[in-house]
């Protein structure tokens, strides 16, 4: 991302990781965190408008885009630690955090467990970490929805699948609402980096760590027990498979929940203007 005033650079964070960072604007800082299988480019429709009043920072998470893709730890708390280290490197005490998919999960973790670093947060089509239903019908929906994760996490097959551009294009399209209209070129923007062995391996580790290390903690009920202490906004797609499988986040006095009807999981790409309007309203005028 270089057009329209966006500057890009690499930032060294803890553990010898380099994160690719795009940045535009001045003012109160706002972090935009992507999910799988995308990278920071997914935020293109929102960066310019938000940069009119904010310093917008868009990192590629470890293993994605142009950031380091080491082997090893891809637990979501580790990814959240990378973002905290990024804030330290940029000398940012507190920021607004907006995330989609796993980026939304990280936004939740930062808000719940590091509220002194988060002004407010927005999670886009992302369940609250640790939340799951024990109702048999809802549990069945969650198992069916999560079946793809077992395939990605599997040895050999997972990496081959992630590196297959046609499979990635089909995956993204399957998560969209009925009006989504992607070209192959748009989808290949995300598929291309995952064709690299190191990044495909990072995707496998992302889901393997979730299934083997994080899901057991979620089932036990001790994944994260913190209460929400900062204002939050959850924006869900009315046609998203996550909304169908998980439902809406549970009520919380500090959490506002909005549903964009007709939008699927890739809500920024499918409905950028409604998403931007909700975020700008939630942010209010910059001080």
N, C-alpha and C positions, 0 to 999 in steps of 0.2 A: 504494500500500500504506500504509494508515494504521491498520488495526485491529491489536490484539494487541501494542501497544507499538512497532510499526514507525514510524520517523520518516523523512520524505523531505525532500530538499533538493537544490540544485544546487551543483556544485563546479567551479570554473574550473581547467582544467589547461592545460598548455603549448599554444601555437599558437592561443589564442583559442577553445578548445573548452570547452563546458559539459557536464558529465556529470550526468545525473540519478542520484541515489544514494539508496537505501533502506538503513536501518541499524537494528539492534536488538541489545541485549545489551551486556555489558561482559566484558572478559577478553582473552585472546589473540586477535588479529584473524584473521578468515578471510574471504577474498574469494570470492564466487560469481559466475562469469562465464557468461553465456548464449551461445547460438549463433543461427544463422539457421534459420527466420524468426521466432524468438521474441524476448523481451526479459526484463528482470529478474523479471517476474511468474512465470516458469516455476519459480522457486525457492520459491514459497509453501509447499509441504509441508515444506520442510527448515528454513526460517528460524527458526521458533519453537523447535523442539527443539535446533538448534545454538546458538541465542542463550542457552540455559540456562547455558552455560559459556564462550561466546565472544562477542566483538564481531563481529557479522556485517555485512558491507558488500556491498551488491548494486547495482553500477552497471549502467545501460544503456550498452552500447558506443556509440561514435560512430555516428550514422546509424540508431540503433534506439530504440524506445520514446519516451522524452521527452528524450533527449540531443540535442545539436547534430547536424545532418545536413549538413555542408558538402560541397561538391563537391571532387573531388580524390583525395587519397591514402588508399586503403583497404587497403594492404598490411598483412599481419598483424603485422609488426614495428612498424608505425606504431600499430596498435591496442594492442600491448603497451606501446609508449611512453606512450600515454595512461594506462594502468594504473600504470606507474611514476610518472608525474606525479601521479596521484591519491594514491598512497602518500605522495609527498612533501608534497602539500597537506594530508594528514591527519596528517603527522608520524609515520608508521608506518615503522619501520626494516625490519622483516621481517614476513611474513604467510604463512599457509597459503593456497594458491590452489586452488580447485576450479572446473573449467570443463567445459562440455558443448559439443560440436560446435566451432565456431570459438573459443568460449571455452575449450574444452579445448586447442585448438591454441595459443592464447595462453598458457595455463598451462604447456604444454610449453616454449614459447619462453622464458618467464620463468625456469623452473627450469633450463633448459640454459644460457642465456646470462647470467642475472643471479642465480646461486645465492645470492649474499650478501643478496638481498632476499626469498628464499623459504625458509620453514622446511621445508615439505613441500608436495606438490601431488597432486591427483587429477584425472585426465582421463577424462571420461565419454563412451564410445563415440566416441573420437577417435584416429586413428592418430598415431604419432610423426611430427612434421614431418620431411620429407626421406626418409621411409621409403617405398619402393615396390619391387615385385617385378619382376624381369626375366624371370621364367618366362612363356612365351607364354600359357598358359591364364590365369594370374593377371593378366597385363597386359590380356587381353581383358576379363576381369571388371571391372577398374578402368576401362577405357574405357567400357564399357556403363553402369556405375554413374555415371560422371561426365558422362554425356550431358546431363543437365539443366542442368549448369553452363554449357555453351555456349549454351543457349537463354536463360538468365537474363542472360548477359553480352552478348548480341547487341543491336545498336542497335534502338530502337523496340519491337521485339517483347518484349525482356526487361522493360522497364518496364511495358508493358501486362500482361504475365503476372503480375508481382509485385503489381500493383494490383488484380488480379482475385481477390476473396475466395473464390470457388468453387474456383479453381485452387489457392490456398494451402491451403484445407481439404483438397483431394484430395492435395496433396503431402504434408502431414503424415500423413494416414491411410495413404498408401502406404509410409511409412517405419516404420510401427508393426508390432508383433507381432500374432498372431492374436487376442489377448484384449483389445486396446486398445478403449476405448469412449468416444469423444469426442462431445460435443454440438456443434452448429454454434456455439452461443453461446461455448463454451470455445475453439473454434478462432478465432472472430472476435476474441477478445481479442488475438490476434497478427496477424490479417489487417488489422484496422482501422488501426493506425498505418502499415502499409505501403501503404495506399491514398493516403497523402499523397505528392505528386510528389517532394519532396526525399528522403523515406525510400526510396521505390521506386528513385530514382536512386542512392542510397547502396548499395542491394543490388546493383544492376547493377555499380557500381564495385568492390564487394567481390569479385565473381566475375571481373570483367574483369581486375582487378589480379592475381588469383591465376593465371589462365590465361596472361596475357601476360607477367607479370613474375616470378612465383614458380615456376610449373611448370618453365620452362626451367632455373632454378637447381636445382630438385629433380632433374631428369633429369641435369644435369651432376654432381650429387653434392656441391655446395658450398652448399646452402641454409643448413644449420646443421651444423657439424662438432663442436660441443661435446659432451663426455661428461657423462652424468648424475652429479651430485655431491650431490643431495639425495634423500631418500626419496620415492618416487612410488607411486601406486595407479592402475591402469587398470581401469575397470569397463566391460565390453563387453556389448552385448545379444546373446544367443544367436541371436535372429531378426532381427538388424539387417542391413540391406544393406551397411553399412560392414564388419561382421565378415565377411560373405560375400565382399565384393570385396577387402578388404585383409588379412584374417586378423588374428591377434592381434599386438600389439606384440612386437618381438623381445625375447628374454630379456635381462635386465640385473640384476645383483646388488642394485641399489637399487630395482627396480621389482617391485611385486606386481601380478599380473594376475588379475582375477576376471571370471567370465562369469555373467550372470543369464539363465538359460534362459527362452525364451519372450518375453523383452522385445525390442522393436525399437530403433530409433535414439533415439526420444524417451523415454529410459530413466527420467528423473526423473518424468515424467508417468505412465508406464506401471507403474513399480515403485518408488514413492517409499519404501516401508518397507524393502525390501532395500537400496536405495541408501543410505538414511540409516544403516542398521545397519553397512554396510561402511565408510562414512566415519567414523562415530563410533568404531568399533573401530580404524581407522587413526590417528585423532587421539589416542586414548588419553585419560586424564583430564587436564583442564586444570590447569596448574601455578599 
